[in-house]
């Protein structure tokens, strides 16, 4: 390895050191699972690179190829499992057991088959397994991303870069003398980018847990949607919206989301579980609401969304349906201490109701909010969980779940 190639790989191991330092910081902040995932990702990646670059103290080439076959199986399997854990695909015990068993048996099968081959062929087979695990992980990431998990898109790019690095390292191990320096450079840069992508994804997870801990500590005085400490500012937001649109004679879209089972959840599992559920519902609202929609807390069990210049009633209908579907998805709540945030103790589904009102300038702001809130509570009894004001019939009616 010449000086240029050594420089690229020196930058790679510098990235590993930075990731380990970030893992240590997360551990100090009492987020042990995030710290462990980051540290193991860095350590396995570094060990994989060290082994395939030929830096292990093994002189015999045949023994080294046999050792690298084992390193490839162990490291690729471990990194694949950590990727699935980061995407939240190992939360269910039955699914976790099946995945562990499947990947373990596959790895053992490849190792057993390798002992029946020449060392170089065994190394090629193990490298093919690493690539196969990477491709399977990418497909799972794409599936999660298409379901709305934005974090999975980061993982898609990270796994794609990992495949480049793994392929390059396998080439280096199989043909050390004939590999051009560009392969060393591409493998090192891809490895650095992979670690950066994984660190970015873990940071998103890390910041989420920090915010969740703040929510569970502050309780209802902390507003996870608008970052307001009190409900009074929500009232000011309503007044400002109606005043400005009233001058221009434009209707205001008022959507109220009410959660009907917070009280039962608190009686069963305590206030911490309610705060966790409130945080999750607020996070889902932020993700589903388009740009320009103003949001705020409304009492202890609801949220208020305002759409200015809501002349298009179809826009309000689509938004209400999306909110009802998104908030009705199950969530695994933490019912223990605030430090055990990643351990879901209870499966909970929000009893959500959405009230939709296209308020004209003749309607008083307080009356519009009160009417939309009443409709949201009426929607608890509807199959679609969405209620709106039918102006033709002059009564509250159920909004079907779809136009079909």
N, C-alpha and C positions, 0 to 999 in steps of 0.2 A: 504494500500500500504506500503510495507516494504522499508527498506533503499535501497536495490538493485534496486527495481523497480523505486523508486523515483530518483535514480541516472541516470537511462536511460532516464527518461522523463526530468530531468534537463538538460541533454545534448541536448535533442530535442529543448527545449525552448532557450538554448544557440544558437543553429543553427538559430532559428527564429530571435533572436536579431542580429546576424551577417547579416542576409539577410535584415533586416530593416536598418542596418547601410549602407549596399551597396546601398539600394534604396535611402537613403538620399544623398549619394555621387552622384548618377546619377541625382538626382533632382538639386543638386548644379551645375552640369555640363549642366543644361538646357535641359535635356532629360526627360521631365515630364511623357511621356507615359510609358517609360521603368520603371521609378521610381514607378509610380502608380501601374503597373502590378506586380512588385516585392513586393511592400509593401502589396497590397491586398492579394496576394498569401500567404505571411507569416502570415498576420493577420487572414485570414479565416482558414488557417491550424491550427494555434494556438488556435483559439476560438473553432474549432471543437474538438480538443484534450481536451481542458479544460472542455467542456461540457460533453463529453463522459466518461471522467475519473471521473465524479461526483463532480467536484470542484465548480459548480455553487451553490449559496446559496438557494437551493430548498430542503426542508426537506422531503416532501411527495413523495414517490416513484412513484405513479401514475401520479402526476403532472410533475415530472421530466421526465418520459418516454414520456409524451405528448410533453413537451418542446423539448426534444432531437429529436423527429420526425420532428419538424419544423426546428431545427438547421441543421439536416442532409439534408433536401431538399434545404434550402437556400444556405448553404455552398457548397454542391456538384454542384448545378446549377451554382453558381458564378465561382467556380474553373474550371468547364467545359467550360464556355464561355471564360474565360481568356486563357485557353489552345488553343481554336480555334483561338482566336485573335492573340496569339503568332505565330501560324502556318500560319497566313495570310489568314484564311478562312472566315473572316468577313469583307473583304474590300469592296465587292460589296454590295450596299445598299439593293437590293432585297434579296440576300442570307442572309445578316445579319438580315433583318426583319423576314424572314421565320424561321431562327434558334432561334431568340429571342422568337418569338411567340410559336414555337413548344415546346421549353424547358419550357417556362413559363406556358403554358397550361398543360403540363405534370406534372410539380411540383404542380400546383394548384389542379389537379385531384388527385394526390397522397395524398395531405393534406386533401382534401374533403373526400376521401375514408377512410382515417385514423380516421376521426371523427366518422365514422360509426362502428369502431372496438374498441376493448379494447386497452388501452394505449400501452401495450407491443406489441400487434400485429401491431399497427400503427408504432411503432418504428422499428419493423422488416421490414415492407413494405418500410419505408423511407430509411432504410439502403440498402435494395435491389435496390431502385432507385439509390442511390449513386454508388453502384457497377455497375449497368447498364450503368450509365453515364460514369464511368471509362472505361468499356469495349468498349462502342461506341467511346470514345475518343481515345482509343488505336488503334482501327480499322482505324480511320481517320489518325492517326499518321503513321501507317504502309502504308496506301495508299499514303500519301505525301512522305514518305521515298522512296517508290518504284518508285516514279516519279522523284527522284533525289534530294530531299531536305534532305541534310545530318543532318540538325538541327532536323528533325523529328525523327531520330533514338534516339537522346538523350531524346526526349519527350516520345518515346515508353518505354524506361527503366524507366523514371520518373513515368509515369502513372501506369506501372506494380507494382512499389513499393508502389504507392499510394493505389492501390487495396488491397495490403497486410495490410497496415496500417488501412484502413477503415474497412476491415473485422475483424481485431483484436480488434479495438475499439468498433465495434458493439457487438462482443462477450463479451467484458468487461462490456458494458452497460446492456446487457441482463442477465448476470450471474456473478455479481461482486464477489461473495464469492467463486465460484467454478473455477475461471480462474487461471491456473498456471502462475508462474512468467515468464515463457518463452514467453507467449503471450504478456505480457507487454513489454518485451525486444524486441521481433520481431516487434511489432507495432512501438515502439519508434525508433528503428534503421531504419525501412522502411520509417518512416516519415522524419528522417534526410536525408536519401539517396534521397528521393523524392525532398526535398527542395534543396539539392545540385545539383540534375539534372536540376531542373527548373532554379536555379541560373546560372548554366553553360550555358543553352540555352539562357537565358536573356543576359548573358555576350557576347555571340556571336552576338546577336542582338545589344547590346550596342556598342561593338567595331566596328561593321559594320557602325553604324550611326556616330560614331566619325570619321571614315575614310572617309565616304561620306561627312561629313561637311568640312573636310580638302580639299577634291577634289573640292567641290563647291567654296571654298574660294580661292584656288590657281589657279584654271583654268587650261588651257592647259600646263602651266609650270610644273605641277605635273603629273608624269606618274603613273597611277594606276596599270599598269601591272608589270613593272620592277622596280618600285620605283625610277626611274631616273628623274632628274630635266630637262634634256635637251634631244633633239633628237640625238645629236652628238654621244652619247655612243651607240646608236643603230647601227650607221654606223661602229663603232669600233667592235661591236659584229659580224657584217657581215664579216668584214675583217678577224677577228680572226678565224671564222668558216671556211671560204674558204681556208685560209692559212694552217690551221692544216690538214683539210681533203685533200687539194691539195697535200700535201706531201705524203699522204698515198693512193692517187688515189681513193678516195671514193666520190661518189656523195653527194650533199647536197640538202635536201628537202627544198624548199622555198615556203612558203604559205603567201600570202598577203590578209588581210581582209580589205575591203573598205566599209564604211558606206555612202550611197549616200544622206541621208536626214538630215544630221546635219545642213546644211545651212538653210533649210526651218524651222527646229525646232527652230533655234536661232532667225530667223525673227519673228516667231509666239510667242515664249514664253521666249526668252532671253537666255543669256549665261549660267545662272544657270541650266536651263533645259538641255542644251547641256552637261554640265559637269556631271550632274546626269546620263544622257544616256551613256556618255562615261565611267563612272565608272561602270555602270551595265554591259555594253558590256565587259569591261576588266575583271570583276569578273567572268562572264560566261566563258570567254576564259581560265582563270586560272583553273576553275573547269573541263573543258573538255580536256585540254591539258595533255597528259601523262607526266610522269617523264622523264626528259632529253631534253624536247623541250624548246628552248630558245625563249623568247618573248620580243618585244619592240614596242614602238610607231613608226609609220611611217606617217609623216606629221600630219595634224590636223584631218584627217578623217579615219585613217587606223591603222592597226597593222601588225607587221611582225613576223612570226614564222619560226624558223630554226630547221630542223631535221638533225642532223649529221649522217653520214653513212646511207643514205636513199636509200640503194640498193633495198629495198622492196617497189615498187611503190604502192602496195595494202594498205600498212600502211598509206601512204600519202592520198590516196583516202578516206579511212575510216575516217581519221581525218578531212579532208575537209568537208565531208558530216555531220559529227557530229557538226562541227563549224557552218555550214550553218543552221542546224536545231535548235541548241541551241540559236544562236543570233537572229533568226527570231521570237522567242517567244515574245508575248506582254509584256510590262512593264508599270507600273503606275509611271509616273514621277512627281516629286515635282516641281511646277512652281512658288512657292511663295518664302518666305524667307528661308534662310539656316537653321533656327531653326525649321521649320515645315517639318522635313524630312520624317515623317511617313505618311503624308497626301498626297496621290497621286492625283494630280489635272488633269492629262491628260494621256490617254491611247496612247501609242506610240509603233510602230513596226519598228525595224531597217530595212532599205533598204540595205540588206547585199549582198555583192558579194565576192566570194573567188576565188583567182587565185592560181593554183597549178603548180609547176615547179620542175622537178627533174634535178637539175643543175649539169652538169659534170665539170671536172676540166678545160675543154677548155673554159667555159663561164666565163667572168669577173664578179666579185661580183656585181658591179653597174648595169651591163646589166641584170643579173639574177633578181635582185630586181625590176628593171624598167619593165621587161617583165612580171613578176608575178603581179605587180601592174596594168599594162595595162589589163591583163587577168581578174583581179578582177573587174575592172570597166566594162569590156565586160560582165561579169557574171550578172550584174544588169538586163540585158535583157533576161536572161535564166530562165526557170521555176525552175530548180534545184538550181540556184544561185551559181553554181560552174563551173569554166572554167579551162581547162588544155591544155597543149601543146601536140597535137597528133603528135608524131614523124613520124609515118607512112605516114600521109597525109601532114606533115610539115605545120600545121596550128593550130590555136586556135579552140577548139571544146568544146561543152557543155558536162560536165560530168553528166550522169543521176543521179537522186536522189537515185536510188537503182539499184541493179544488176538485178532486175526482168525485 
